[in-house]
Amino acid sequence: MYYAIISEDINNSLPLRKQARPAHLARLETLKADGRLLVAGPHPAIDSADPGDAGFTGSLVIAEFDSLEDAQAWADADPYIEAGVYQQVTVKPYVVALP
């Protein structure tokens, strides 16, 4: 089943994001290589695909896991958690309805 991992950043998270980004992306690449990643990306702090110094307010990952517990464990091990980027992470079951 798919699960949505909805993460909210602390204020002014950009320096911490930059530091932990390579490890964060490596984990997403593993999900992608395994055919389990539906979509992943950050939420820009401003209405722009490249927010520059404005940074980001959070992230969304939708990926396939065996259970809610597995999805939560994967989310809890995100390098952005260890780096202090995220202030809150919510994991919910997700059903692809369209397209």
N, C-alpha and C positions, 0 to 999 in steps of 0.2 A: 504494500500500500504506500501511497505517497503521503508525505508529511510536510507541512509548511513550518519553517523555522523563521520566526519574525523577531528580529533583534533591533533594539533601540540603543543608540550611542549615548555616551555621556556628552556633555557640552564640550566643544573644542577638542574633539577626538582625533582630528586629522594627524597630528604628530605621532600618536600611538598607532593609528591605522597604518601609516607609512612603515613604521618599524616592523609590525607583525604581518604585513600584507603578503610577503612571499610564502610564509608558512601557511597562512589562511588559504591562499590560492592553490597551493600544492594539495591540500586536502580536497578541495573542490575538483581539481583535475583527476584525483583518484576516483571520486564518485562518477565523473564523466566517463573515464576509461572503463569503468565497470558497467556503464549503461544505466546508471541509477539517477542521474541528475536531469531534472526537467528544466529548471531555470535557476539562476542565481545572479544577484547583483545588489549594489548599494542604492540607497535613497539619497539623492543629492539634497543638500540643504537649501538650494535655490533652484529655480526652474531652468535648469541647464544640464545638458549631458556631461559637461565638464565644469563643475562648480568651482574649480581652483581652490583658493584659500578658504572659501566658505565651507568646504568639506561636505560631510555626509551626516545624516541623522539616524541611520540604521541600515539594515540589510535584510534581504529576503532570500531564502534558499528553499526550493521545493525539490525534494529528492525521495527516492524509494528506500524504505527500510522494512525490516521484518516485523517491527512492532513500534509502538509509541515509546516504549522504554529504550529501544535501540536508537531511535531518532533523538531522544532526549540525551542519551549518553554521548552520541556523536556531537550534538550541539554544545554540551557541557565541556567537551575537549577542544573546542575551537581556540586557536591561538589568540583571537581577539578577546576572549574571556580572560586568559592569562595576562594579556597586555593591559587589561582594564579599559578596553574600548567600549564594551557593552555594559549598560546599566541594567538592562532587562532583556530576557530571551523567553519567548513563548513558542512552544511546539504544539501543533495541532494536526490532527488527521486532515488530509486534503483529497478531494475527489476531482479529477479532471472531467469537466462537463462539456467544454468546448475547446478547441475545434474538434 
